[in-house]
Amino acid sequence: MDTEFRRNAKDTVKENNKIKIKLSPDGYQAHLYWENGEGLKTFHEDEARQALAEAGVVFGVKEDILPLLGDVAVDGEPILIAEGVKPIDGKDGWIEFLFDTQAGKPTGEASKKIDLHELHMIHNVLEGQKLAVIHPPEPGVPGMTVRGAKVMPKDGKKAVVRTGPNTALSAGEPSAVVATTDGAVVLQRDGTVAVLPTVTIRGDIDYSTGNIEFVGSLIVLGDIKSDFSVRVKKNIEVHGNVEDAHVEAGGNVTVKKGFIGHGKGTITAKGSVRVDHVLNQTIISEQDVEIQKESVGGTIRAGRKIIAPQATVVGGFLDADQEVEVKNLGSGEHAQARVRVGRRGRILERLAEIEKQIIRTERQAAEVKEAIYRLIRMKLDTGFISDEKQETLTKLQEAQKVLLQTLQTLQAEKELLPAELQKAHAAHVIVHDTVYENVLIDINGMKKLVENPLQDVIFVETGGLIELRSPREEPSQ
């Protein structure tokens, strides 16, 4: 096609082609429509540019398409000729919780055995521990219409955390929530983060709760069932029974009903223990043990006193540093009840135990020393021992260090105990009603077997002998 024809064709297009630019309602797209008139069925790039300029389209023009329009345009069909950029809204701030907000999930993977004793229903936290982090909103990205209008994004919303009881924003890190006391962290339904220094279980400790380990105080409105354990840093209050379970408290333990079972249960407390009645179980308290009604076959140890002025004690073992006070002691049957008061008897018992441990440890140390000597002698004589023997030698040398340290500890304790024996340990046993025959009384290591029932009596130790006194008399101090 010669130059003249091209010029005439171009002129014909200008006269007859009809180009329209239509914008989408949101202004982010522009489409080109070509309505062919009489003459040549083509048009030129500059005509499309002119149409875009007249429509005010200045952004997002598809420059790669413009030169091809004359070849690809179809009469009446839209061609996307320009496209803007929509804004990207900002991201809302969010709260990152640093504790598991779900409780009561059994441990163990799906492919493994699930332990229903370990549900971890209480989430322990310590004072000052970080509980949550507030992440700020992220900025958005502005958009642009095909007519060059800037479109601002929506701002992300600021996250707000609700600090509840015993929580606060950190002074050193304002975006962090911290605990202001030890306790159980909870996320309440309204999104409030709180720390509870005392947790109440509104039922039993059983498979619905699993074992409990808590840094605060615990109230159980039901029972603590057999084979479960409860360990708390502070106090425990049980409104029902404790069965063959293990209970440990850094403070006091109160059981409003009984501590009952087959002798597999233990209550251990750094504070005092108070129970209604005991059957076959063991209580160990660093302070006092109080029994309301009775103890049958129980083992009761108190760092200070066993207080049971209204209780009957049958069988078992009572052990207190200062005093045992009961209503009735024994039953007159062949099952022997033992009562020990005063630290002296316990010290003598500990001395005997230490002597046995020292003898046993010295024997083990001598055996290990001999085995080490044989291996070292073999290495010196042959210049070589196998890797297996070298490993054995290393383990024996480590065991030797442990045994020597154990001996030093035992010897140090042994040296301190005689001085404790020289101290006065005033102690006595008070029986308000009847102490029956076959009850063994041990006060500061001095023993007396009750052969006939006695009424309303106090047992005291004086000058290496156990004396009987009336409650009207002042006990020995």
Helices and strands as residue ranges (DSSP letters): H 3-16, E 18-23, E 29-35, H 45-55, G 66-68, H 69-72, E 79-83, E 94-97, E 124-125, E 130-135, E 143-144, E 150-151, E 162-163, E 167-169, E 176-179, E 183-187, E 192-196, E 198-201, E 212-214, E 217-220, E 229-232, E 236-238, E 246-249, E 253-260, E 266-269, E 273-279, E 282-285, E 289-296, E 299-302, E 305-314, E 317-320, E 323-329, E 337-341, H 343-382, H 387-422, E 428-435, E 439-443, E 446-450, E 454-462, E 465-469
